[in-house]
Amino acid sequence: MEAKTSFSYNFYDKKPVDLIYNGDAHFMADGYLRLVKSNSDGRAGEDSFGRVLYPNVVQMYRQEEKADFETTVTFILNPQSDKPADGLVFFMVPMGYSFPARPIGGSLGLYKDQANPQVFAVEFDIFPNHWDPFFPHVGINIESRVSKMVTQIPLSFLGKEVTLKITYAAAIGLISARATAGRQSVETSFVCDLSKILPQRVNIGLAAATGAYYAIHNVNSWKFDSDITKK
């Protein structure tokens, strides 16, 4: 017996009709998925958020069987203010999750406040809010916008295509996140049994936001694979 989810989107080709688009997420004429709003001159806008969700549920576990997963997102965050903001997240939430009405700025298009039960995310955060470290970072977030583990992002990553690869090894509860731009990579990891915080079936997606400061948040591609297999 097995339960699998597998998909791959290349946003250079065309707008996928099956994804669910929230907030200011939209497609540019050159084929990018932009998660924040665009002004008339093509620049990113202030106080914006956007999300895309995969339309089908993902099964994370059943009885004693748990899913491994791997997801890869390629994107460009291009600064357009003196302090670029805010960042992008991959997330897992319960089916039918009630998102906040206007999760701009440090809420990254996802968070209600510091406590967010049954929410798992990995963030690529480029603005230091008061709950953040003082540097841009990749963070692993368990039921909170405050990261459990972080690694610093070099400033040289901004304006370049970044590949963010996130893996979960269910047998040992190991979450790993690796961001690569050119020849540079940073990585962080954290151990957490996601079956203890997530329901059996979840929705997954990508989100981003800007606040008083802003940056272009363009997504080039997104793929995801998960597998529950009875040995």
Biotite code that builds the C-alpha atoms (Angstrom):
import biotite.structure as struc

atoms = struc.array([
    struc.Atom([0.000, 0.000, 0.000], chain_id="A", res_id=1, res_name="MET", atom_name="CA", element="C"),
    struc.Atom([1.254, 3.467, -0.784], chain_id="A", res_id=2, res_name="GLU", atom_name="CA", element="C"),
    struc.Atom([0.081, 7.060, -0.858], chain_id="A", res_id=3, res_name="ALA", atom_name="CA", element="C"),
    struc.Atom([2.033, 9.421, -3.070], chain_id="A", res_id=4, res_name="LYS", atom_name="CA", element="C"),
    struc.Atom([1.902, 13.027, -4.152], chain_id="A", res_id=5, res_name="THR", atom_name="CA", element="C"),
    struc.Atom([4.100, 14.250, -6.973], chain_id="A", res_id=6, res_name="SER", atom_name="CA", element="C"),
    struc.Atom([3.977, 17.394, -9.084], chain_id="A", res_id=7, res_name="PHE", atom_name="CA", element="C"),
    struc.Atom([6.260, 19.794, -10.911], chain_id="A", res_id=8, res_name="SER", atom_name="CA", element="C"),
    struc.Atom([5.504, 23.316, -12.124], chain_id="A", res_id=9, res_name="TYR", atom_name="CA", element="C"),
    struc.Atom([7.746, 25.334, -14.415], chain_id="A", res_id=10, res_name="ASN", atom_name="CA", element="C"),
    struc.Atom([6.421, 28.859, -14.347], chain_id="A", res_id=11, res_name="PHE", atom_name="CA", element="C"),
    struc.Atom([8.420, 29.841, -17.428], chain_id="A", res_id=12, res_name="TYR", atom_name="CA", element="C"),
    struc.Atom([5.935, 27.929, -19.561], chain_id="A", res_id=13, res_name="ASP", atom_name="CA", element="C"),
    struc.Atom([2.481, 29.173, -18.635], chain_id="A", res_id=14, res_name="LYS", atom_name="CA", element="C"),
    struc.Atom([0.198, 29.836, -15.699], chain_id="A", res_id=15, res_name="LYS", atom_name="CA", element="C"),
    struc.Atom([-0.964, 26.536, -14.173], chain_id="A", res_id=16, res_name="PRO", atom_name="CA", element="C"),
    struc.Atom([-4.749, 26.532, -14.056], chain_id="A", res_id=17, res_name="VAL", atom_name="CA", element="C"),
    struc.Atom([-4.996, 24.035, -11.199], chain_id="A", res_id=18, res_name="ASP", atom_name="CA", element="C"),
    struc.Atom([-3.133, 26.004, -8.521], chain_id="A", res_id=19, res_name="LEU", atom_name="CA", element="C"),
    struc.Atom([-5.116, 28.153, -6.087], chain_id="A", res_id=20, res_name="ILE", atom_name="CA", element="C"),
    struc.Atom([-4.041, 31.812, -6.074], chain_id="A", res_id=21, res_name="TYR", atom_name="CA", element="C"),
    struc.Atom([-4.604, 34.061, -3.058], chain_id="A", res_id=22, res_name="ASN", atom_name="CA", element="C"),
    struc.Atom([-3.908, 37.720, -2.372], chain_id="A", res_id=23, res_name="GLY", atom_name="CA", element="C"),
    struc.Atom([-1.664, 39.515, -4.850], chain_id="A", res_id=24, res_name="ASP", atom_name="CA", element="C"),
    struc.Atom([-0.126, 36.431, -6.488], chain_id="A", res_id=25, res_name="ALA", atom_name="CA", element="C"),
    struc.Atom([-0.123, 36.897, -10.267], chain_id="A", res_id=26, res_name="HIS", atom_name="CA", element="C"),
    struc.Atom([1.788, 36.132, -13.449], chain_id="A", res_id=27, res_name="PHE", atom_name="CA", element="C"),
    struc.Atom([4.078, 38.545, -15.216], chain_id="A", res_id=28, res_name="MET", atom_name="CA", element="C"),
    struc.Atom([4.162, 38.842, -19.009], chain_id="A", res_id=29, res_name="ALA", atom_name="CA", element="C"),
    struc.Atom([7.589, 37.174, -19.070], chain_id="A", res_id=30, res_name="ASP", atom_name="CA", element="C"),
    struc.Atom([6.224, 34.057, -17.378], chain_id="A", res_id=31, res_name="GLY", atom_name="CA", element="C"),
    struc.Atom([7.263, 34.501, -13.767], chain_id="A", res_id=32, res_name="TYR", atom_name="CA", element="C"),
    struc.Atom([4.916, 33.795, -10.892], chain_id="A", res_id=33, res_name="LEU", atom_name="CA", element="C"),
    struc.Atom([5.087, 36.924, -8.747], chain_id="A", res_id=34, res_name="ARG", atom_name="CA", element="C"),
    struc.Atom([3.812, 36.447, -5.206], chain_id="A", res_id=35, res_name="LEU", atom_name="CA", element="C"),
    struc.Atom([3.495, 40.164, -4.387], chain_id="A", res_id=36, res_name="VAL", atom_name="CA", element="C"),
    struc.Atom([1.742, 42.962, -6.230], chain_id="A", res_id=37, res_name="LYS", atom_name="CA", element="C"),
    struc.Atom([3.290, 44.901, -9.091], chain_id="A", res_id=38, res_name="SER", atom_name="CA", element="C"),
    struc.Atom([2.984, 48.643, -9.547], chain_id="A", res_id=39, res_name="ASN", atom_name="CA", element="C"),
    struc.Atom([2.342, 50.166, -12.973], chain_id="A", res_id=40, res_name="SER", atom_name="CA", element="C"),
    struc.Atom([6.098, 50.446, -13.558], chain_id="A", res_id=41, res_name="ASP", atom_name="CA", element="C"),
    struc.Atom([6.617, 46.745, -12.811], chain_id="A", res_id=42, res_name="GLY", atom_name="CA", element="C"),
    struc.Atom([8.200, 47.331, -9.431], chain_id="A", res_id=43, res_name="ARG", atom_name="CA", element="C"),
    struc.Atom([7.081, 45.436, -6.348], chain_id="A", res_id=44, res_name="ALA", atom_name="CA", element="C"),
    struc.Atom([4.510, 47.130, -4.147], chain_id="A", res_id=45, res_name="GLY", atom_name="CA", element="C"),
    struc.Atom([4.394, 47.871, -0.433], chain_id="A", res_id=46, res_name="GLU", atom_name="CA", element="C"),
    struc.Atom([2.116, 46.107, 2.068], chain_id="A", res_id=47, res_name="ASP", atom_name="CA", element="C"),
    struc.Atom([1.414, 43.126, -0.143], chain_id="A", res_id=48, res_name="SER", atom_name="CA", element="C"),
    struc.Atom([1.023, 39.382, 0.262], chain_id="A", res_id=49, res_name="PHE", atom_name="CA", element="C"),
    struc.Atom([0.359, 36.463, -2.052], chain_id="A", res_id=50, res_name="GLY", atom_name="CA", element="C"),
    struc.Atom([-0.012, 32.698, -1.871], chain_id="A", res_id=51, res_name="ARG", atom_name="CA", element="C"),
    struc.Atom([-0.332, 29.706, -4.155], chain_id="A", res_id=52, res_name="VAL", atom_name="CA", element="C"),
    struc.Atom([-1.701, 26.400, -2.897], chain_id="A", res_id=53, res_name="LEU", atom_name="CA", element="C"),
    struc.Atom([-1.595, 22.964, -4.447], chain_id="A", res_id=54, res_name="TYR", atom_name="CA", element="C"),
    struc.Atom([-5.265, 22.028, -4.982], chain_id="A", res_id=55, res_name="PRO", atom_name="CA", element="C"),
    struc.Atom([-5.123, 18.473, -3.629], chain_id="A", res_id=56, res_name="ASN", atom_name="CA", element="C"),
    struc.Atom([-4.483, 17.345, -0.085], chain_id="A", res_id=57, res_name="VAL", atom_name="CA", element="C"),
    struc.Atom([-1.211, 15.650, 0.848], chain_id="A", res_id=58, res_name="VAL", atom_name="CA", element="C"),
    struc.Atom([-1.315, 12.677, 3.192], chain_id="A", res_id=59, res_name="GLN", atom_name="CA", element="C"),
    struc.Atom([1.425, 12.925, 5.822], chain_id="A", res_id=60, res_name="MET", atom_name="CA", element="C"),
    struc.Atom([0.772, 9.712, 7.745], chain_id="A", res_id=61, res_name="TYR", atom_name="CA", element="C"),
    struc.Atom([-1.718, 6.921, 8.423], chain_id="A", res_id=62, res_name="ARG", atom_name="CA", element="C"),
    struc.Atom([-1.651, 4.674, 11.463], chain_id="A", res_id=63, res_name="GLN", atom_name="CA", element="C"),
    struc.Atom([2.063, 3.926, 11.997], chain_id="A", res_id=64, res_name="GLU", atom_name="CA", element="C"),
    struc.Atom([3.149, 4.850, 8.468], chain_id="A", res_id=65, res_name="GLU", atom_name="CA", element="C"),
    struc.Atom([4.650, 8.274, 7.832], chain_id="A", res_id=66, res_name="LYS", atom_name="CA", element="C"),
    struc.Atom([5.532, 10.152, 4.665], chain_id="A", res_id=67, res_name="ALA", atom_name="CA", element="C"),
    struc.Atom([8.949, 11.320, 3.582], chain_id="A", res_id=68, res_name="ASP", atom_name="CA", element="C"),
    struc.Atom([8.860, 14.381, 1.364], chain_id="A", res_id=69, res_name="PHE", atom_name="CA", element="C"),
    struc.Atom([11.113, 16.559, -0.750], chain_id="A", res_id=70, res_name="GLU", atom_name="CA", element="C"),
    struc.Atom([10.266, 19.906, -2.274], chain_id="A", res_id=71, res_name="THR", atom_name="CA", element="C"),
    struc.Atom([12.355, 22.279, -4.373], chain_id="A", res_id=72, res_name="THR", atom_name="CA", element="C"),
    struc.Atom([11.530, 25.907, -5.152], chain_id="A", res_id=73, res_name="VAL", atom_name="CA", element="C"),
    struc.Atom([13.551, 28.182, -7.425], chain_id="A", res_id=74, res_name="THR", atom_name="CA", element="C"),
    struc.Atom([12.996, 31.913, -7.073], chain_id="A", res_id=75, res_name="PHE", atom_name="CA", element="C"),
    struc.Atom([14.517, 35.382, -7.258], chain_id="A", res_id=76, res_name="ILE", atom_name="CA", element="C"),
    struc.Atom([14.127, 38.014, -4.542], chain_id="A", res_id=77, res_name="LEU", atom_name="CA", element="C"),
    struc.Atom([15.252, 41.277, -6.089], chain_id="A", res_id=78, res_name="ASN", atom_name="CA", element="C"),
    struc.Atom([15.635, 44.228, -3.654], chain_id="A", res_id=79, res_name="PRO", atom_name="CA", element="C"),
    struc.Atom([13.786, 47.406, -4.622], chain_id="A", res_id=80, res_name="GLN", atom_name="CA", element="C"),
    struc.Atom([14.015, 49.443, -1.418], chain_id="A", res_id=81, res_name="SER", atom_name="CA", element="C"),
    struc.Atom([16.948, 50.360, 0.826], chain_id="A", res_id=82, res_name="ASP", atom_name="CA", element="C"),
    struc.Atom([15.970, 47.514, 3.167], chain_id="A", res_id=83, res_name="LYS", atom_name="CA", element="C"),
    struc.Atom([14.645, 44.602, 1.100], chain_id="A", res_id=84, res_name="PRO", atom_name="CA", element="C"),
    struc.Atom([11.689, 42.718, 2.557], chain_id="A", res_id=85, res_name="ALA", atom_name="CA", element="C"),
    struc.Atom([10.169, 40.429, 3.492], chain_id="A", res_id=86, res_name="ASP", atom_name="CA", element="C"),
    struc.Atom([10.618, 36.859, 2.279], chain_id="A", res_id=87, res_name="GLY", atom_name="CA", element="C"),
    struc.Atom([9.117, 33.620, 1.017], chain_id="A", res_id=88, res_name="LEU", atom_name="CA", element="C"),
    struc.Atom([7.872, 30.459, 2.749], chain_id="A", res_id=89, res_name="VAL", atom_name="CA", element="C"),
    struc.Atom([6.941, 26.895, 1.897], chain_id="A", res_id=90, res_name="PHE", atom_name="CA", element="C"),
    struc.Atom([4.186, 25.771, 4.246], chain_id="A", res_id=91, res_name="PHE", atom_name="CA", element="C"),
    struc.Atom([1.966, 22.897, 5.370], chain_id="A", res_id=92, res_name="MET", atom_name="CA", element="C"),
    struc.Atom([-1.363, 23.624, 7.081], chain_id="A", res_id=93, res_name="VAL", atom_name="CA", element="C"),
    struc.Atom([-4.512, 21.656, 7.983], chain_id="A", res_id=94, res_name="PRO", atom_name="CA", element="C"),
    struc.Atom([-7.139, 21.214, 5.267], chain_id="A", res_id=95, res_name="MET", atom_name="CA", element="C"),
    struc.Atom([-9.419, 24.226, 5.148], chain_id="A", res_id=96, res_name="GLY", atom_name="CA", element="C"),
    struc.Atom([-7.004, 26.324, 7.197], chain_id="A", res_id=97, res_name="TYR", atom_name="CA", element="C"),
    struc.Atom([-8.282, 29.832, 7.930], chain_id="A", res_id=98, res_name="SER", atom_name="CA", element="C"),
    struc.Atom([-5.550, 32.189, 6.750], chain_id="A", res_id=99, res_name="PHE", atom_name="CA", element="C"),
    struc.Atom([-5.356, 35.688, 8.236], chain_id="A", res_id=100, res_name="PRO", atom_name="CA", element="C"),
    struc.Atom([-7.012, 38.440, 6.220], chain_id="A", res_id=101, res_name="ALA", atom_name="CA", element="C"),
    struc.Atom([-3.911, 40.556, 5.577], chain_id="A", res_id=102, res_name="ARG", atom_name="CA", element="C"),
    struc.Atom([-0.671, 38.799, 6.536], chain_id="A", res_id=103, res_name="PRO", atom_name="CA", element="C"),
    struc.Atom([1.726, 41.438, 5.188], chain_id="A", res_id=104, res_name="ILE", atom_name="CA", element="C"),
    struc.Atom([5.300, 42.176, 6.266], chain_id="A", res_id=105, res_name="GLY", atom_name="CA", element="C"),
    struc.Atom([6.813, 39.694, 8.694], chain_id="A", res_id=106, res_name="GLY", atom_name="CA", element="C"),
    struc.Atom([3.688, 37.530, 8.561], chain_id="A", res_id=107, res_name="SER", atom_name="CA", element="C"),
    struc.Atom([5.055, 36.360, 5.180], chain_id="A", res_id=108, res_name="LEU", atom_name="CA", element="C"),
    struc.Atom([1.616, 35.773, 3.715], chain_id="A", res_id=109, res_name="GLY", atom_name="CA", element="C"),
    struc.Atom([0.944, 33.033, 6.262], chain_id="A", res_id=110, res_name="LEU", atom_name="CA", element="C"),
    struc.Atom([1.147, 33.831, 9.957], chain_id="A", res_id=111, res_name="TYR", atom_name="CA", element="C"),
    struc.Atom([-1.548, 35.159, 12.270], chain_id="A", res_id=112, res_name="LYS", atom_name="CA", element="C"),
    struc.Atom([0.742, 35.948, 15.185], chain_id="A", res_id=113, res_name="ASP", atom_name="CA", element="C"),
    struc.Atom([3.617, 34.287, 17.014], chain_id="A", res_id=114, res_name="GLN", atom_name="CA", element="C"),
    struc.Atom([1.618, 31.141, 17.863], chain_id="A", res_id=115, res_name="ALA", atom_name="CA", element="C"),
    struc.Atom([0.270, 29.201, 14.876], chain_id="A", res_id=116, res_name="ASN", atom_name="CA", element="C"),
    struc.Atom([-0.846, 25.705, 15.919], chain_id="A", res_id=117, res_name="PRO", atom_name="CA", element="C"),
    struc.Atom([-0.566, 22.953, 13.300], chain_id="A", res_id=118, res_name="GLN", atom_name="CA", element="C"),
    struc.Atom([1.482, 25.089, 10.909], chain_id="A", res_id=119, res_name="VAL", atom_name="CA", element="C"),
    struc.Atom([4.859, 23.952, 9.560], chain_id="A", res_id=120, res_name="PHE", atom_name="CA", element="C"),
    struc.Atom([6.991, 26.153, 7.318], chain_id="A", res_id=121, res_name="ALA", atom_name="CA", element="C"),
    struc.Atom([10.472, 26.806, 6.030], chain_id="A", res_id=122, res_name="VAL", atom_name="CA", element="C"),
    struc.Atom([11.185, 30.482, 5.435], chain_id="A", res_id=123, res_name="GLU", atom_name="CA", element="C"),
    struc.Atom([13.656, 32.402, 3.302], chain_id="A", res_id=124, res_name="PHE", atom_name="CA", element="C"),
    struc.Atom([13.469, 35.579, 5.364], chain_id="A", res_id=125, res_name="ASP", atom_name="CA", element="C"),
    struc.Atom([15.320, 38.702, 4.212], chain_id="A", res_id=126, res_name="ILE", atom_name="CA", element="C"),
    struc.Atom([14.099, 41.271, 6.750], chain_id="A", res_id=127, res_name="PHE", atom_name="CA", element="C"),
    struc.Atom([14.992, 41.257, 10.486], chain_id="A", res_id=128, res_name="PRO", atom_name="CA", element="C"),
    struc.Atom([11.776, 41.712, 12.461], chain_id="A", res_id=129, res_name="ASN", atom_name="CA", element="C"),
    struc.Atom([12.028, 41.943, 16.240], chain_id="A", res_id=130, res_name="HIS", atom_name="CA", element="C"),
    struc.Atom([11.477, 38.176, 16.651], chain_id="A", res_id=131, res_name="TRP", atom_name="CA", element="C"),
    struc.Atom([14.106, 37.335, 14.014], chain_id="A", res_id=132, res_name="ASP", atom_name="CA", element="C"),
    struc.Atom([17.884, 37.122, 14.119], chain_id="A", res_id=133, res_name="PRO", atom_name="CA", element="C"),
    struc.Atom([19.502, 40.330, 12.887], chain_id="A", res_id=134, res_name="PHE", atom_name="CA", element="C"),
    struc.Atom([20.474, 38.828, 9.521], chain_id="A", res_id=135, res_name="PHE", atom_name="CA", element="C"),
    struc.Atom([18.682, 37.329, 6.485], chain_id="A", res_id=136, res_name="PRO", atom_name="CA", element="C"),
    struc.Atom([18.172, 33.625, 7.089], chain_id="A", res_id=137, res_name="HIS", atom_name="CA", element="C"),
    struc.Atom([16.663, 30.305, 6.172], chain_id="A", res_id=138, res_name="VAL", atom_name="CA", element="C"),
    struc.Atom([14.535, 29.210, 9.118], chain_id="A", res_id=139, res_name="GLY", atom_name="CA", element="C"),
    struc.Atom([12.612, 26.082, 10.098], chain_id="A", res_id=140, res_name="ILE", atom_name="CA", element="C"),
    struc.Atom([9.355, 27.082, 11.772], chain_id="A", res_id=141, res_name="ASN", atom_name="CA", element="C"),
    struc.Atom([7.247, 24.778, 13.940], chain_id="A", res_id=142, res_name="ILE", atom_name="CA", element="C"),
    struc.Atom([3.838, 26.242, 14.897], chain_id="A", res_id=143, res_name="GLU", atom_name="CA", element="C"),
    struc.Atom([5.359, 29.720, 15.127], chain_id="A", res_id=144, res_name="SER", atom_name="CA", element="C"),
    struc.Atom([6.811, 32.507, 13.019], chain_id="A", res_id=145, res_name="ARG", atom_name="CA", element="C"),
    struc.Atom([9.828, 32.323, 15.343], chain_id="A", res_id=146, res_name="VAL", atom_name="CA", element="C"),
    struc.Atom([12.265, 29.863, 13.779], chain_id="A", res_id=147, res_name="SER", atom_name="CA", element="C"),
    struc.Atom([13.477, 26.835, 15.716], chain_id="A", res_id=148, res_name="LYS", atom_name="CA", element="C"),
    struc.Atom([16.716, 26.770, 13.726], chain_id="A", res_id=149, res_name="MET", atom_name="CA", element="C"),
    struc.Atom([18.266, 29.237, 11.292], chain_id="A", res_id=150, res_name="VAL", atom_name="CA", element="C"),
    struc.Atom([21.249, 29.684, 9.029], chain_id="A", res_id=151, res_name="THR", atom_name="CA", element="C"),
    struc.Atom([22.415, 33.028, 7.659], chain_id="A", res_id=152, res_name="GLN", atom_name="CA", element="C"),
    struc.Atom([21.807, 33.902, 4.012], chain_id="A", res_id=153, res_name="ILE", atom_name="CA", element="C"),
    struc.Atom([24.663, 35.740, 2.265], chain_id="A", res_id=154, res_name="PRO", atom_name="CA", element="C"),
    struc.Atom([23.559, 39.121, 0.912], chain_id="A", res_id=155, res_name="LEU", atom_name="CA", element="C"),
    struc.Atom([24.915, 37.986, -2.456], chain_id="A", res_id=156, res_name="SER", atom_name="CA", element="C"),
    struc.Atom([21.893, 35.650, -2.757], chain_id="A", res_id=157, res_name="PHE", atom_name="CA", element="C"),
    struc.Atom([19.612, 38.645, -3.297], chain_id="A", res_id=158, res_name="LEU", atom_name="CA", element="C"),
    struc.Atom([18.957, 39.304, -6.963], chain_id="A", res_id=159, res_name="GLY", atom_name="CA", element="C"),
    struc.Atom([20.133, 35.818, -7.979], chain_id="A", res_id=160, res_name="LYS", atom_name="CA", element="C"),
    struc.Atom([18.153, 32.682, -8.713], chain_id="A", res_id=161, res_name="GLU", atom_name="CA", element="C"),
    struc.Atom([18.000, 30.674, -5.494], chain_id="A", res_id=162, res_name="VAL", atom_name="CA", element="C"),
    struc.Atom([17.207, 26.975, -5.243], chain_id="A", res_id=163, res_name="THR", atom_name="CA", element="C"),
    struc.Atom([15.639, 26.059, -1.908], chain_id="A", res_id=164, res_name="LEU", atom_name="CA", element="C"),
    struc.Atom([15.487, 22.300, -1.294], chain_id="A", res_id=165, res_name="LYS", atom_name="CA", element="C"),
    struc.Atom([13.578, 21.001, 1.730], chain_id="A", res_id=166, res_name="ILE", atom_name="CA", element="C"),
    struc.Atom([13.555, 17.346, 2.765], chain_id="A", res_id=167, res_name="THR", atom_name="CA", element="C"),
    struc.Atom([11.895, 15.397, 5.550], chain_id="A", res_id=168, res_name="TYR", atom_name="CA", element="C"),
    struc.Atom([13.050, 11.939, 6.654], chain_id="A", res_id=169, res_name="ALA", atom_name="CA", element="C"),
    struc.Atom([10.071, 10.666, 8.631], chain_id="A", res_id=170, res_name="ALA", atom_name="CA", element="C"),
    struc.Atom([11.836, 7.704, 10.240], chain_id="A", res_id=171, res_name="ALA", atom_name="CA", element="C"),
    struc.Atom([14.079, 10.035, 12.227], chain_id="A", res_id=172, res_name="ILE", atom_name="CA", element="C"),
    struc.Atom([12.033, 13.246, 12.024], chain_id="A", res_id=173, res_name="GLY", atom_name="CA", element="C"),
    struc.Atom([14.841, 15.133, 10.273], chain_id="A", res_id=174, res_name="LEU", atom_name="CA", element="C"),
    struc.Atom([13.891, 18.341, 8.465], chain_id="A", res_id=175, res_name="ILE", atom_name="CA", element="C"),
    struc.Atom([16.663, 19.747, 6.261], chain_id="A", res_id=176, res_name="SER", atom_name="CA", element="C"),
    struc.Atom([16.686, 22.954, 4.236], chain_id="A", res_id=177, res_name="ALA", atom_name="CA", element="C"),
    struc.Atom([19.416, 23.920, 1.783], chain_id="A", res_id=178, res_name="ARG", atom_name="CA", element="C"),
    struc.Atom([19.534, 27.170, -0.213], chain_id="A", res_id=179, res_name="ALA", atom_name="CA", element="C"),
    struc.Atom([21.894, 27.497, -3.176], chain_id="A", res_id=180, res_name="THR", atom_name="CA", element="C"),
    struc.Atom([22.739, 30.451, -5.417], chain_id="A", res_id=181, res_name="ALA", atom_name="CA", element="C"),
    struc.Atom([25.506, 29.910, -7.932], chain_id="A", res_id=182, res_name="GLY", atom_name="CA", element="C"),
    struc.Atom([28.355, 28.147, -6.133], chain_id="A", res_id=183, res_name="ARG", atom_name="CA", element="C"),
    struc.Atom([27.279, 29.194, -2.641], chain_id="A", res_id=184, res_name="GLN", atom_name="CA", element="C"),
    struc.Atom([25.068, 27.103, -0.371], chain_id="A", res_id=185, res_name="SER", atom_name="CA", element="C"),
    struc.Atom([23.766, 27.350, 3.179], chain_id="A", res_id=186, res_name="VAL", atom_name="CA", element="C"),
    struc.Atom([21.980, 24.632, 5.101], chain_id="A", res_id=187, res_name="GLU", atom_name="CA", element="C"),
    struc.Atom([20.125, 24.096, 8.351], chain_id="A", res_id=188, res_name="THR", atom_name="CA", element="C"),
    struc.Atom([18.257, 21.195, 9.942], chain_id="A", res_id=189, res_name="SER", atom_name="CA", element="C"),
    struc.Atom([15.992, 20.398, 12.863], chain_id="A", res_id=190, res_name="PHE", atom_name="CA", element="C"),
    struc.Atom([14.519, 17.224, 14.315], chain_id="A", res_id=191, res_name="VAL", atom_name="CA", element="C"),
    struc.Atom([10.741, 17.170, 14.757], chain_id="A", res_id=192, res_name="CYS", atom_name="CA", element="C"),
    struc.Atom([8.144, 14.445, 14.282], chain_id="A", res_id=193, res_name="ASP", atom_name="CA", element="C"),
    struc.Atom([5.705, 16.310, 12.048], chain_id="A", res_id=194, res_name="LEU", atom_name="CA", element="C"),
    struc.Atom([2.997, 13.744, 12.772], chain_id="A", res_id=195, res_name="SER", atom_name="CA", element="C"),
    struc.Atom([2.857, 15.227, 16.275], chain_id="A", res_id=196, res_name="LYS", atom_name="CA", element="C"),
    struc.Atom([1.903, 18.697, 15.016], chain_id="A", res_id=197, res_name="ILE", atom_name="CA", element="C"),
    struc.Atom([0.165, 18.155, 11.666], chain_id="A", res_id=198, res_name="LEU", atom_name="CA", element="C"),
    struc.Atom([-3.081, 16.333, 10.873], chain_id="A", res_id=199, res_name="PRO", atom_name="CA", element="C"),
    struc.Atom([-2.999, 13.305, 8.582], chain_id="A", res_id=200, res_name="GLN", atom_name="CA", element="C"),
    struc.Atom([-3.945, 15.377, 5.534], chain_id="A", res_id=201, res_name="ARG", atom_name="CA", element="C"),
    struc.Atom([-2.587, 18.827, 4.825], chain_id="A", res_id=202, res_name="VAL", atom_name="CA", element="C"),
    struc.Atom([-2.616, 21.570, 2.250], chain_id="A", res_id=203, res_name="ASN", atom_name="CA", element="C"),
    struc.Atom([0.734, 22.830, 0.990], chain_id="A", res_id=204, res_name="ILE", atom_name="CA", element="C"),
    struc.Atom([1.793, 26.033, -0.691], chain_id="A", res_id=205, res_name="GLY", atom_name="CA", element="C"),
    struc.Atom([4.116, 28.975, -1.132], chain_id="A", res_id=206, res_name="LEU", atom_name="CA", element="C"),
    struc.Atom([3.625, 32.474, 0.244], chain_id="A", res_id=207, res_name="ALA", atom_name="CA", element="C"),
    struc.Atom([5.440, 35.806, 0.391], chain_id="A", res_id=208, res_name="ALA", atom_name="CA", element="C"),
    struc.Atom([4.882, 39.347, 1.603], chain_id="A", res_id=209, res_name="ALA", atom_name="CA", element="C"),
    struc.Atom([6.177, 42.900, 1.685], chain_id="A", res_id=210, res_name="THR", atom_name="CA", element="C"),
    struc.Atom([5.619, 45.689, 4.197], chain_id="A", res_id=211, res_name="GLY", atom_name="CA", element="C"),
    struc.Atom([6.978, 49.220, 4.355], chain_id="A", res_id=212, res_name="ALA", atom_name="CA", element="C"),
    struc.Atom([10.049, 47.800, 2.597], chain_id="A", res_id=213, res_name="TYR", atom_name="CA", element="C"),
    struc.Atom([9.810, 45.527, -0.399], chain_id="A", res_id=214, res_name="TYR", atom_name="CA", element="C"),
    struc.Atom([11.434, 43.331, -3.010], chain_id="A", res_id=215, res_name="ALA", atom_name="CA", element="C"),
    struc.Atom([10.327, 41.458, -6.090], chain_id="A", res_id=216, res_name="ILE", atom_name="CA", element="C"),
    struc.Atom([9.380, 37.867, -5.158], chain_id="A", res_id=217, res_name="HIS", atom_name="CA", element="C"),
    struc.Atom([9.375, 35.855, -8.401], chain_id="A", res_id=218, res_name="ASN", atom_name="CA", element="C"),
    struc.Atom([9.025, 32.059, -8.399], chain_id="A", res_id=219, res_name="VAL", atom_name="CA", element="C"),
    struc.Atom([10.470, 30.192, -11.371], chain_id="A", res_id=220, res_name="ASN", atom_name="CA", element="C"),
    struc.Atom([9.585, 26.592, -10.497], chain_id="A", res_id=221, res_name="SER", atom_name="CA", element="C"),
    struc.Atom([8.201, 24.370, -7.753], chain_id="A", res_id=222, res_name="TRP", atom_name="CA", element="C"),
    struc.Atom([8.198, 20.611, -7.412], chain_id="A", res_id=223, res_name="LYS", atom_name="CA", element="C"),
    struc.Atom([7.120, 18.303, -4.620], chain_id="A", res_id=224, res_name="PHE", atom_name="CA", element="C"),
    struc.Atom([7.251, 14.573, -3.930], chain_id="A", res_id=225, res_name="ASP", atom_name="CA", element="C"),
    struc.Atom([5.948, 12.667, -0.916], chain_id="A", res_id=226, res_name="SER", atom_name="CA", element="C"),
    struc.Atom([5.534, 8.962, -0.326], chain_id="A", res_id=227, res_name="ASP", atom_name="CA", element="C"),
    struc.Atom([3.994, 6.731, 2.316], chain_id="A", res_id=228, res_name="ILE", atom_name="CA", element="C"),
    struc.Atom([4.941, 3.133, 1.650], chain_id="A", res_id=229, res_name="THR", atom_name="CA", element="C"),
    struc.Atom([4.090, 0.115, 3.760], chain_id="A", res_id=230, res_name="LYS", atom_name="CA", element="C"),
    struc.Atom([7.213, -1.983, 4.015], chain_id="A", res_id=231, res_name="LYS", atom_name="CA", element="C"),
])
